[in-house]
Amino acid sequence: MGFKFAARTLLELGKELISSDEVAINELVKNSIDAGSPSVHCIFNVVVTHGHYQRALDDLKDGKSSAEVFAQLERSVLASAPEESRSAFLEVLRQAVADRDDFEQNLSAAYARFNWIEVRDQGHGMSMDELDAVYLTVGTRSRRRENLAGATYLGDKGVGRLSTMRLGSRLDIKTTCNGERHFNLLTIDWNQFGHDVERDVADILIAPTTGEPKAERTIHGTVIRISDLSGDWPKERLNELLTGPVARMIDPFEKGRANKLLRFEHNGERLLVPNVPEQLLRAAHASCVVQLKFEGDEPVFEGLLDYRLRNAKRVVNQRGVELYSLTQRETSVRGKRGHAAIVATPIRPEVLRQLGPFQVEIYWFNRLIVEAIDGLTAKTRESREEIARWAGGPMLYRYGFRVLPYGNPDDDWLELDKKAFGQAGFKLNRQQIIGRVRVTSAHTALSEQTNREGLVDSPAASALKALLMWLVHVELRDLINAADDDERLNRRQAEVVAEGFWDTEKKVRASIQELRANVPDTNRVMVERIDKSVATLAEQCAQVLSKTEAVIKESADEREKFVHLAGIGLMTEFIFHELDRSIAFALTELEYARREHPQSTVLKNLDDQLKTLSKRVAAFDSLTGEKRQVKTNFEIGEVVTTVLSGHANQFERHGITANVTQDGPVYVRAVRGMLIQILENLISNSVYWLKQQARYEPGFAPRIEINLQSVQKSIFVTDNGPGVDPERQETIFRAFVTSKPVNQGRGLGLYISRELADYHGWKLHMDIGAETTRPGRLNTFVLEVGGEK
């Protein structure tokens, strides 16, 4: 025994799975291309539209006479219909006007005979055996096997052929291979597979037949005729599709390519497929051209962002661990609480190799200042209409053919509108962006859904989206905002950061519940103490924020207010994030503790970490209240030692070695808490990247070196992580710039650190002359504290 399929299952796979007529046409064209045809000829022969045909049937059922219906149809025949077809269609009806039943029968036959769509190609064609074993076998995987071997077929699921039933109820195929003597024929009536059919699919016999002899045995190719059409196909509708969805089907950035490959005719008239005008792209206010490539085994994401309107440029050059960081995923785990509810999944290096090289082109228009475009439009309105024709966000192409629905008017796959409408200015929304992404990935890495409504979720698809999200929402957005002087931190953003630690505090609370459930009653007292310590820590952080908010209200400098508030928020978030990780680590250790050492040891270590974190909160509490702007004299070395001691458990957990060297005491007059905050941000930055590097470099020994030089009055902070591209040594200090995944990194740590340094007259920058761990990268931050003010 095995599965049996109802005949109507084919209806579900074809007519109802294919979402639109343009998708069906797209599938038929791709099949012809996959057959090796150099071009595809699509012919629409339409005498009367389906709407008028259906109305005539309804009128007959409602009692109208055959003569009345005939007169109505005679008026409805398309003026553009070929004379021969129009006359023959009307003659068939005229012969049966005297009898209602005959007239209805002739009408149905004439509609099917004289209204059809043909897709013709000069591909390799199909033999009798291929029609039977391949075409009539749904889900054949022959192309998947060839794609795995290096072929570049556009489709490989074996169901695209069923898209014909979306367009019409009857299918006639005429095909032949080079060397055959005859044409091979196949006819299918899709009505046999309707919803009201109760038969199994195997009970409906369909078999190819031998057709007429060929004039020459070298003739090859296929003609697919779809008749008994189910949609209206006047010239206006076909032209609308050709200038809209079909124009995007074949990469419209390649001038003339669509019209070389496709020839569309409607009742004998050729209709052309437009492409994106070069003048339009040259008129864009900003552009972004970036590619993912590989240098050996190392992935490199590089290119240029050019804000032409403001003459501002930015180089993109992310590589190796930076890309692995950008593409990591956080996923929710059902049934879990606390730290276990969210799992950060590092990407495997193989995933980026499977994704393979790809290119991105994005063109941005500020619609408020669009003008007439030389050689293309005469008025601003016309320019906006031309932008609207191609806008919608970046479209996705594989081997030059569209992967639906990315870039459609109703598809926001990169969350451009979601982000834009949540912020003032609406600067980066889909109506302002024209673009394309060209991938060469195999279907095994980027597989399309059967309904052609996007890619199947996969690690490679997630990595592609993550890189594009970062490129648009971090890099391009920041370049535009920076040039327009809109990059400053505002009150709402600062408040969101300041309150961020409460979200992590909730996760910590849930983790403690899990901790309580995993220890015996003998250790419950220790767990309760830890719970109370967490509550105390949360209260400490809340009080710090409360005092901070009270003080900044008295400040006259709006920018200083928000920087200060966000800075304190980041510190509290650091504290609770580390606490969450500590509890997660403790839960893991408890599994081993049951076998190897007392559980109380693990809990005591966690309790000690809480005490350390509490000290860190107290240390930067000097940033708040009345002491916030009071400068005192102190020695920097003592502050560095205090800050590092607060990270001792974290360093031990991640195997990080931290060393401090000092050639003599370095005294400064400054706000002690602000220096602590700068150091905390630099160390947190180093820890993050060292953890990332350790994931991908076997045998990696992470280290942080802090060197205090008394003569230069400078602090050098060096780590042996991936480093920073010299082209981005200033970019990383901008607000909201981050190399973490979108929605995971705030991009404020280094920005706030520099603002605090500027407050003192200090300089915080990267040392371009320091010895580097990796060629072409910068690994050392310098805080020059000699220029006090």
C-alpha positions in Angstrom: 0.0 0.0 0.0 1.1 3.6 -0.5 -0.1 7.1 -1.0 -2.8 7.8 -3.5 -3.5 11.2 -5.0 -6.8 12.7 -5.9 -6.9 14.2 -9.4 -7.6 17.6 -8.0 -4.2 17.6 -6.2 -2.7 18.8 -9.6 -5.1 21.7 -9.4 -3.6 22.7 -6.0 0.0 22.4 -7.4 -0.8 24.4 -10.4 -3.7 26.8 -10.8 -4.0 27.5 -7.1 -0.4 27.5 -6.0 0.7 29.8 -8.8 -0.4 33.2 -7.4 -0.8 35.2 -10.6 -0.8 35.1 -14.4 2.6 36.9 -14.6 4.1 34.2 -12.4 2.7 31.6 -14.7 4.2 33.3 -17.7 7.5 33.6 -15.9 7.5 29.8 -15.2 6.8 29.0 -18.9 9.6 31.4 -20.1 12.0 29.9 -17.6 11.2 26.4 -18.8 12.0 27.5 -22.4 15.3 29.0 -21.2 16.2 25.8 -19.3 15.5 23.9 -22.5 18.4 25.8 -24.1 16.4 28.1 -26.3 18.2 31.3 -27.3 14.8 33.2 -27.3 11.2 32.8 -26.4 8.2 33.8 -28.5 5.0 34.5 -26.6 1.9 35.0 -28.9 -1.5 36.2 -27.7 -4.3 35.6 -30.1 -7.4 37.1 -28.6 -10.7 37.6 -30.4 -13.0 38.2 -27.5 -12.1 38.5 -23.8 -13.0 36.0 -21.2 -15.2 38.5 -19.5 -17.4 39.0 -22.6 -17.5 35.2 -23.2 -18.6 34.6 -19.6 -21.2 37.3 -19.8 -22.6 35.7 -23.0 -22.9 32.3 -21.2 -24.7 34.0 -18.3 -27.1 35.8 -20.6 -28.0 32.6 -22.3 -28.8 31.0 -19.0 -30.8 34.0 -18.0 -33.1 33.5 -21.1 -31.7 35.9 -23.6 -32.1 34.8 -27.2 -29.2 33.5 -29.2 -29.6 36.4 -31.7 -29.3 39.0 -28.9 -26.2 37.3 -27.5 -24.7 37.1 -30.9 -25.2 40.8 -31.6 -23.6 41.6 -28.2 -20.6 39.4 -29.0 -20.2 40.9 -32.4 -19.9 44.3 -30.8 -17.4 42.9 -28.2 -14.9 41.4 -30.7 -11.6 43.1 -30.3 -10.8 45.5 -33.1 -7.2 44.4 -33.1 -8.1 40.7 -33.6 -6.8 39.2 -36.9 -9.4 39.5 -39.6 -9.3 35.8 -40.4 -9.8 34.8 -36.7 -12.5 37.3 -36.2 -14.5 36.3 -39.2 -14.1 32.6 -38.5 -15.2 33.1 -34.8 -18.3 34.9 -35.8 -19.2 32.5 -38.6 -19.1 29.5 -36.2 -21.6 31.4 -34.0 -23.8 32.6 -36.8 -24.3 29.1 -38.0 -25.9 28.1 -34.7 -28.0 31.2 -33.9 -31.2 29.4 -34.6 -30.8 26.9 -31.8 -29.9 28.0 -28.2 -28.2 24.7 -27.2 -26.2 24.6 -30.5 -25.3 28.2 -30.1 -24.0 27.7 -26.5 -22.0 24.6 -27.6 -20.5 26.5 -30.6 -19.7 29.5 -28.4 -17.6 27.3 -26.0 -15.8 25.6 -28.9 -15.1 28.8 -30.8 -13.8 30.6 -27.6 -11.4 27.8 -27.0 -10.3 27.6 -30.7 -9.8 31.3 -31.5 -8.5 32.6 -28.1 -5.1 31.2 -27.1 -1.6 31.9 -25.9 1.4 30.2 -27.4 4.9 30.0 -26.0 7.4 28.9 -28.7 11.0 28.1 -28.3 13.9 26.6 -30.1 15.2 24.5 -27.2 16.2 20.8 -27.4 12.6 19.8 -27.4 11.1 16.6 -25.9 11.0 13.1 -27.3 8.1 10.7 -26.9 9.8 9.1 -24.0 10.6 12.5 -22.3 7.0 13.6 -22.6 5.9 10.4 -20.9 8.7 9.9 -18.3 9.5 13.6 -17.6 6.8 16.0 -18.5 4.0 13.8 -17.2 5.9 13.0 -14.0 5.3 15.7 -11.5 8.3 16.5 -9.3 11.0 15.1 -11.5 14.4 15.9 -10.1 16.6 15.5 -13.2 17.5 19.2 -13.2 18.2 19.2 -9.5 20.8 16.5 -10.1 22.3 18.5 -12.9 22.3 21.7 -10.8 24.2 19.8 -8.1 26.7 18.9 -10.8 27.2 22.6 -11.8 24.4 23.3 -14.2 22.5 26.7 -14.0 18.9 25.7 -14.5 16.4 28.3 -13.3 14.0 25.6 -12.0 14.5 22.2 -10.6 11.3 21.2 -8.7 9.5 19.7 -11.6 6.2 21.5 -11.0 6.5 24.7 -13.1 4.8 23.0 -16.1 1.6 23.0 -14.1 1.4 26.7 -14.2 -0.2 26.4 -17.6 -3.5 25.6 -15.9 -3.5 29.0 -14.3 -3.8 30.6 -17.8 -6.3 28.2 -19.4 -8.1 24.9 -19.2 -6.7 23.2 -22.3 -3.0 22.5 -23.1 -1.6 21.4 -26.4 2.1 20.6 -26.8 3.9 20.2 -30.1 7.6 19.3 -29.6 10.5 17.5 -31.2 14.2 16.8 -30.8 17.0 17.1 -33.3 17.2 14.0 -35.4 13.6 12.8 -34.9 11.3 12.2 -38.0 8.0 13.4 -36.4 6.6 15.9 -34.1 5.4 14.6 -30.7 2.0 15.8 -29.5 0.4 15.9 -26.1 -3.1 17.3 -25.2 -4.4 17.8 -21.6 -7.8 19.0 -20.5 -7.2 20.4 -17.1 -11.0 20.3 -16.4 -10.5 16.6 -15.8 -8.6 17.5 -12.6 -11.2 19.9 -11.2 -12.5 20.2 -7.6 -15.6 18.2 -8.4 -13.6 15.3 -9.8 -13.4 12.4 -7.4 -11.1 10.1 -9.4 -7.5 9.3 -8.5 -4.9 11.0 -10.7 -3.7 7.6 -12.0 -7.2 6.8 -13.3 -7.1 9.7 -15.8 -5.1 8.4 -18.8 -3.1 10.9 -20.8 -0.6 9.8 -23.4 1.5 11.5 -26.0 1.0 10.7 -29.7 3.0 10.9 -32.9 2.3 14.0 -35.0 3.0 14.9 -38.6 6.4 14.3 -40.2 9.0 17.1 -40.0 10.2 19.0 -43.1 13.8 18.6 -41.8 15.1 16.2 -39.1 17.2 19.0 -37.7 14.2 21.0 -36.5 13.9 21.1 -32.7 11.9 23.0 -30.1 8.5 23.2 -28.4 5.2 25.0 -29.0 2.9 25.2 -26.0 -0.6 26.4 -26.8 -2.9 27.3 -23.9 -6.6 27.8 -24.8 -10.0 28.1 -23.2 -8.4 31.0 -21.4 -9.4 31.9 -17.9 -8.4 35.5 -17.9 -9.0 38.7 -19.9 -6.1 39.5 -22.3 -6.8 42.8 -24.2 -3.7 44.6 -25.4 -3.9 47.1 -22.6 -3.6 44.4 -19.9 -0.7 42.6 -21.6 1.1 45.9 -22.1 0.5 46.7 -18.4 2.2 43.4 -17.5 5.0 43.9 -19.9 5.8 47.4 -18.5 5.3 46.2 -14.9 5.9 42.6 -13.6 7.2 41.1 -16.8 9.7 44.0 -17.2 11.2 43.0 -13.9 11.3 39.3 -14.9 14.5 39.5 -16.8 17.2 41.8 -15.2 16.0 45.2 -16.4 19.3 46.8 -15.6 20.8 45.1 -18.6 19.8 47.3 -21.5 17.9 45.5 -24.3 18.4 42.0 -22.8 14.7 41.3 -22.3 13.7 42.2 -25.9 16.5 40.0 -27.3 15.3 37.1 -25.2 11.6 37.7 -25.3 9.3 38.5 -28.2 5.7 39.3 -27.1 3.0 39.7 -29.7 -0.7 40.6 -29.3 -2.9 39.9 -32.3 0.1 40.3 -34.6 1.5 43.5 -33.0 4.8 43.2 -31.2 5.0 44.8 -27.7 8.3 45.8 -26.2 9.6 45.2 -22.7 11.2 48.4 -21.2 14.4 48.4 -19.1 15.6 50.7 -16.3 16.8 53.9 -18.1 20.5 54.6 -17.6 19.6 58.3 -17.2 17.4 57.5 -14.3 20.2 55.7 -12.4 22.7 58.5 -13.1 20.2 60.9 -11.6 20.0 59.0 -8.3 21.0 61.1 -5.2 22.9 58.2 -3.7 24.1 54.8 -4.9 25.5 51.7 -3.3 27.5 49.1 -5.2 28.9 46.3 -3.1 29.8 42.7 -3.6 30.6 39.6 -1.6 33.7 37.8 -2.8 36.2 35.4 -1.5 40.0 35.8 -1.1 41.0 32.3 -0.6 38.7 31.0 2.1 38.1 34.4 3.6 34.8 36.1 2.7 35.0 39.8 1.9 32.1 42.3 1.6 33.4 45.3 -0.2 32.2 48.3 -2.3 31.4 52.0 -2.3 28.5 54.0 -1.0 28.3 57.4 -2.9 25.9 60.1 -1.7 26.3 62.2 -4.8 24.0 64.9 -3.7 26.3 65.8 -0.8 29.5 64.6 -2.4 30.0 62.1 0.5 31.4 58.6 0.1 32.0 55.6 2.3 34.0 52.5 1.7 32.6 49.1 2.7 35.2 46.5 3.5 34.0 43.9 6.0 35.8 40.6 6.0 36.1 37.3 7.9 34.9 37.4 11.4 33.1 40.7 10.8 30.8 39.0 8.3 30.3 36.0 10.6 29.2 38.5 13.3 26.8 40.3 10.9 25.2 37.1 9.9 24.7 35.3 13.2 21.0 34.7 14.1 19.0 35.0 17.3 16.2 32.5 17.4 13.4 32.0 19.9 13.1 28.5 21.5 9.5 27.5 22.4 8.9 26.3 25.8 12.1 27.9 27.2 12.5 30.8 29.6 15.3 33.2 30.5 18.6 32.7 28.8 17.4 29.6 27.0 14.5 31.4 25.3 16.8 33.2 22.9 19.6 31.3 21.2 22.3 33.2 19.3 23.4 30.9 16.5 26.8 31.6 15.0 26.9 31.0 11.3 29.1 28.2 9.9 31.8 29.5 7.5 30.5 26.9 5.0 27.2 28.8 4.8 28.8 31.9 3.2 30.7 29.7 0.8 27.3 28.1 -0.1 25.8 31.6 -0.5 28.7 32.4 -2.8 29.6 35.6 -4.5 26.8 38.2 -5.1 26.5 41.8 -6.2 24.3 44.6 -4.9 23.3 47.8 -6.6 21.0 50.2 -4.8 19.9 53.7 -6.1 18.3 56.1 -3.7 16.2 59.1 -4.6 15.0 61.9 -2.4 11.6 62.4 -3.9 11.2 65.8 -2.3 13.9 67.3 -4.4 13.6 65.3 -7.6 13.8 67.3 -10.8 13.4 66.8 -14.5 16.0 64.4 -15.9 17.9 65.3 -19.0 17.1 63.0 -21.9 14.4 61.2 -20.0 11.7 63.5 -18.5 10.5 67.0 -18.9 8.8 67.6 -15.6 9.3 66.7 -11.9 6.1 64.7 -11.9 7.3 62.6 -14.8 10.5 61.9 -12.9 8.6 60.7 -9.9 6.5 58.5 -12.1 9.6 56.9 -13.6 11.0 56.3 -10.2 7.7 54.8 -9.0 7.7 52.4 -12.0 11.0 50.7 -10.8 11.0 51.4 -7.1 10.0 48.9 -4.4 13.3 47.9 -2.9 16.1 45.7 -4.3 14.9 42.9 -6.6 16.6 39.5 -6.5 18.0 37.8 -9.6 19.7 34.5 -10.2 21.4 34.0 -13.5 19.6 37.1 -14.7 16.1 36.0 -13.9 13.9 37.3 -11.1 13.3 35.4 -7.9 9.9 36.4 -6.7 8.5 38.4 -4.9 11.5 40.4 -3.7 11.1 44.1 -4.7 7.4 43.8 -5.4 5.1 46.7 -4.4 3.7 44.6 -1.5 6.9 43.0 -0.4 9.2 44.6 2.2 11.8 41.9 2.5 14.5 44.2 3.9 12.0 46.0 6.2 12.7 49.4 4.6 9.2 50.7 5.2 9.0 49.2 8.7 12.1 51.0 9.7 11.5 54.2 7.8 7.9 54.8 9.1 9.1 54.3 12.6 11.5 57.2 12.4 11.3 60.8 11.4 12.1 61.8 7.8 11.2 58.6 6.0 14.5 58.8 4.3 14.9 55.2 3.3 11.7 53.6 2.3 10.9 51.4 -0.7 9.3 54.1 -2.8 12.7 55.8 -2.9 14.9 52.8 -3.7 15.5 51.1 -7.0 18.0 48.2 -6.9 19.0 44.6 -7.7 20.8 41.8 -6.0 22.5 39.3 -8.3 23.2 35.8 -6.8 24.8 32.8 -8.3 24.0 30.4 -5.5 22.8 26.9 -6.3 19.2 25.9 -5.6 20.5 23.8 -2.7 21.6 26.9 -0.9 18.9 29.4 -2.0 15.9 27.3 -3.0 12.7 29.0 -4.1 9.3 28.1 -2.5 7.1 26.1 -4.8 4.5 28.9 -4.9 7.2 31.3 -6.0 6.6 33.5 -3.0 10.1 33.8 -1.8 13.1 31.7 -0.8 12.8 28.7 1.5 14.2 29.6 4.9 17.8 28.4 5.1 21.1 29.5 6.6 22.3 31.0 3.3 19.0 32.9 2.8 19.3 34.3 6.3 22.9 35.3 5.7 22.0 37.1 2.5 19.2 39.1 4.2 21.4 39.9 7.2 24.1 41.4 5.1 21.7 43.4 3.0 19.9 44.6 6.1 23.1 45.8 7.6 24.2 47.5 4.4 20.9 49.4 4.0 19.9 50.1 7.6 23.3 50.8 9.1 25.8 51.9 6.4 23.6 53.6 3.7 21.2 55.2 6.3 24.1 56.5 8.3 26.0 58.0 5.3 22.8 59.9 4.3 22.1 61.1 7.8 25.7 62.1 8.4 25.8 64.2 5.3 22.5 65.8 6.1 23.6 66.4 9.7 20.7 64.3 11.0 22.8 61.8 12.9 22.6 63.3 16.4 21.2 61.2 19.2 17.7 62.4 20.1 15.7 62.1 23.3 13.6 59.1 22.3 16.6 57.1 21.2 18.4 57.9 24.4 15.5 56.9 26.5 15.1 53.6 24.7 18.8 52.8 25.4 18.5 53.9 29.0 15.5 51.6 29.7 17.0 48.7 27.8 18.5 46.9 30.8 14.9 46.1 32.1 14.4 43.7 29.1 17.5 41.8 30.1 16.6 42.0 33.7 13.4 40.1 32.9 15.4 37.4 31.2 17.7 37.2 34.2 14.6 36.7 36.5 13.4 33.9 34.3 16.8 32.3 34.3 16.9 32.3 38.1 13.6 30.4 38.1 15.3 27.8 35.9 18.3 27.8 38.3 16.0 27.3 41.3 14.4 24.3 39.5 17.9 22.7 38.9 19.3 22.7 42.4 18.4 20.5 45.4 16.7 21.9 48.5 20.0 22.0 50.4 21.1 24.9 48.1 17.9 26.9 48.0 19.2 29.4 50.5 22.1 30.3 48.1 19.6 30.6 45.2 17.4 32.9 47.3 20.4 35.1 48.1 21.3 35.3 44.4 17.7 36.3 43.6 17.8 39.1 46.2 21.2 40.2 44.9 19.8 40.5 41.4 16.9 42.6 42.8 19.3 44.9 44.6 21.4 45.2 41.4 18.3 46.2 39.4 17.4 48.8 42.0 21.0 50.2 41.9 20.8 50.6 38.2 17.3 52.1 38.4 18.5 54.7 41.0 21.5 55.5 38.8 19.2 56.2 35.9 16.8 58.2 38.1 19.6 60.5 39.3 20.9 60.8 35.8 17.6 61.9 34.4 17.2 64.5 37.2 20.6 66.0 36.5 20.4 66.2 32.7 17.2 68.3 33.0 19.4 71.1 34.4 21.8 70.9 31.5 21.5 73.5 28.8 23.3 71.4 26.2 20.6 69.1 24.5 23.2 66.9 22.9 25.1 66.4 26.2 21.8 65.4 27.8 21.1 62.6 25.5 24.7 61.3 25.2 24.9 61.1 29.0 21.5 59.3 29.4 22.3 56.8 26.6 25.8 56.2 28.1 24.4 55.3 31.5 21.9 53.1 29.8 24.6 51.2 27.9 26.5 50.6 31.1 23.5 49.1 32.9 22.7 47.0 29.8 26.3 45.7 29.8 25.9 44.7 33.5 22.7 42.7 33.0 23.8 41.1 29.8 26.9 39.8 31.5 24.8 38.7 34.4 22.5 36.8 32.1 25.5 35.1 30.5 26.9 34.3 33.9 23.7 32.5 35.0 23.6 30.7 31.7 27.1 29.5 32.3 26.2 28.5 35.9 23.3 26.4 34.6 25.7 24.6 32.2 28.2 24.0 35.0 25.5 22.5 37.2 25.1 19.7 34.8 28.8 18.8 35.3 28.7 19.6 39.1 26.3 16.8 39.7 29.1 14.4 38.8 32.4 16.2 39.4 32.1 18.7 42.3 29.6 20.1 44.8 26.8 22.3 43.3 27.4 24.8 46.1 30.7 25.7 44.4 29.0 26.8 41.2 26.5 28.9 43.1 29.1 30.5 45.2 31.0 31.5 42.1 27.8 33.1 40.7 27.3 34.9 44.0 30.8 36.3 43.8 30.2 37.5 40.3 27.1 39.3 41.4 29.1 41.1 44.1 31.7 42.1 41.4 29.0 43.4 39.1 27.5 45.5 42.0 30.9 47.1 42.5 31.0 48.0 38.8 27.6 49.8 39.1 28.9 51.6 42.2 32.1 52.6 40.3 30.3 54.4 37.5 27.7 55.8 39.9 30.1 58.8 40.2 28.8 59.8 36.8 25.5 60.7 38.3 24.0 63.1 40.8 25.8 66.2 42.0 29.2 64.7 41.3 28.6 64.3 37.6 30.4 67.4 36.4 32.8 67.6 39.3 36.4 66.9 38.2 38.9 65.5 40.6 42.5 64.6 40.5 43.3 60.9 40.3 45.8 58.4 38.9 44.6 56.5 35.8 46.4 53.3 36.6 44.2 52.7 39.6 41.0 53.2 37.5 42.2 50.8 34.9 43.0 48.1 37.5 39.5 48.6 39.1 37.8 48.3 35.7 39.7 45.2 34.7 39.0 43.5 38.1 35.3 43.9 37.4 35.7 41.8 34.2 37.8 39.0 35.8 35.1 36.4 35.7 34.1 37.3 32.2 37.7 37.0 31.1 38.1 33.6 32.8 34.9 32.4 31.2 36.1 33.2 27.7 39.7 32.4 28.2 40.8 36.0 27.6 44.2 37.1 28.9 44.4 40.8 30.0 47.6 42.6 30.8 48.4 46.1 32.0 51.7 47.8 31.5 52.7 51.2 32.8 55.9 53.2 32.7 54.9 55.5 35.5 51.9 57.2 37.1 49.5 59.1 34.9 47.6 61.8 36.8 44.6 63.6 35.3 41.9 66.0 36.5 38.7 64.6 35.2 35.3 63.1 36.0 36.3 59.7 37.2 33.1 58.0 36.2 33.4 59.2 32.6 36.8 57.6 32.2 35.4 54.4 33.7 32.7 54.5 31.0 35.1 55.0 28.2 37.2 52.1 29.4 34.2 49.9 29.9 33.0 50.6 26.3 36.5 49.8 24.9 36.8 46.6 26.9 33.3 45.4 26.0 34.0 46.1 22.4 37.2 44.0 22.6 35.5 41.2 24.4 32.8 40.9 21.8 35.2 40.7 18.9 37.6 38.3 20.7 34.6 36.0 21.3 33.7 36.1 17.6 37.3 35.5 16.5 37.6 32.5 18.9 34.6 30.9 17.2 36.2 30.7 13.8 40.0 30.5 14.5 41.1 27.1 15.9 43.6 27.5 18.7 43.0 31.2 19.0 44.3 32.7 22.3 42.4 36.0 22.9 44.2 38.8 24.7 43.8 42.4 25.7 46.8 44.6 26.3 46.4 48.0 28.1 49.5 50.2 28.0 49.7 53.5 30.0 52.3 55.9 28.9 53.1 58.7 31.4 55.1 60.9 29.0 52.5 60.9 26.3 49.7 60.8 28.9 47.9 58.2 26.8 46.1 54.9 27.2 46.6 52.3 24.5 44.0 49.5 24.4 44.9 46.6 22.0 43.3 43.3 21.3 44.2 40.5 18.8 40.7 40.3 17.4 39.8 40.9 13.7 40.6 44.6 13.8 39.2 47.5 11.9 39.6 48.4 8.2 41.7 51.7 8.1 39.0 53.2 5.8 36.5 52.9 8.6 38.7 54.2 11.5 36.5 57.3 11.8 33.2 55.7 10.7 33.1 53.4 13.7 32.9 56.4 16.1 29.6 57.6 14.5 26.3 57.0 16.3 24.4 53.9 15.3 27.2 52.4 13.2 27.7 48.8 14.1 29.1 45.6 12.7 26.7 43.5 14.7 23.5 42.2 13.1 20.6 44.7 12.7 18.5 44.9 15.8 21.3 43.4 18.0 23.9 46.1 18.1 23.0 49.7 19.1 26.2 51.2 17.6 26.5 53.8 20.4 29.4 52.5 22.6 32.3 54.1 20.7 30.2 57.2 19.8 29.5 57.9 23.5 33.1 57.2 24.4 34.4 59.8 22.0 31.8 62.3 23.2 32.9 61.8 26.7 36.5 62.2 25.6 35.7 65.4 23.8 34.0 66.7 27.0 37.4 66.6 28.7 39.4 67.9 25.7 40.9 64.4 25.2 41.3 62.6 21.9 40.0 59.0 21.3 41.0 57.4 18.0 42.6 54.4 16.4 46.4 54.2 16.3 47.5 53.8 12.6 51.1 53.5 13.6 50.8 50.7 16.1 51.8 47.1 15.4 48.8 45.2 14.0 47.8 41.6 14.6 46.4 41.2 11.1 47.7 42.7 7.8 45.8 45.8 6.7 43.8 46.1 10.0 43.9 48.3 13.0 43.9 46.8 16.5 44.7 49.6 18.9 42.6 52.4 20.4 44.3 55.4 21.9 42.9 57.7 24.5 45.1 60.9 24.7 44.4 62.6 28.0 47.0 65.3 27.8 44.8 68.0 26.4 42.5 68.6 29.4 40.0 71.5 29.4 
